[in-house]
Amino acid sequence: MDWETIFSLANGFAMIAWIVLLLAPRREWLFTLLRDGAVGLLCLAYAAILIYLMFFATGGGDEGGPDFTTLQGVMALFATEGGTTVGWIHYLAFDLFAGLWV
């Protein structure tokens, strides 16, 4: 699966979760479903992609993985499709979690 497909699937999934939250607010079972289901799946996707980028992808730091200790290393990570996708999925998960919490 390519990065564009993963990016589009994550966007669509988060959009559906936001629409469900907007159309059926303040229901405890729905909050649980969205928190454990939608946010959980986005977090799982984030973790899986991050592990892939850190240990299996090349083009990052000295060992081949991304370098999170320097600004240049993080910029290099976000200059790749995989790095941008994982960053966006992290944003989607956190934003949905914050929306549920508020």
Number of C-alpha atoms within 10 A of each C-alpha: 5 8 15 12 11 17 18 12 12 22 16 12 16 22 14 13 18 17 11 13 18 10 8 10 12 11 9 9 9 16 18 13 13 21 18 14 14 21 24 15 17 24 19 15 18 22 15 13 20 20 13 14 20 17 12 11 15 14 13 18 18 9 11 14 19 24 18 14 9 11 10 12 16 16 15 17 23 17 11 13 14 21 20 16 22 25 16 17 24 19 15 21 23 15 15 21 18 10 11 18 9 6
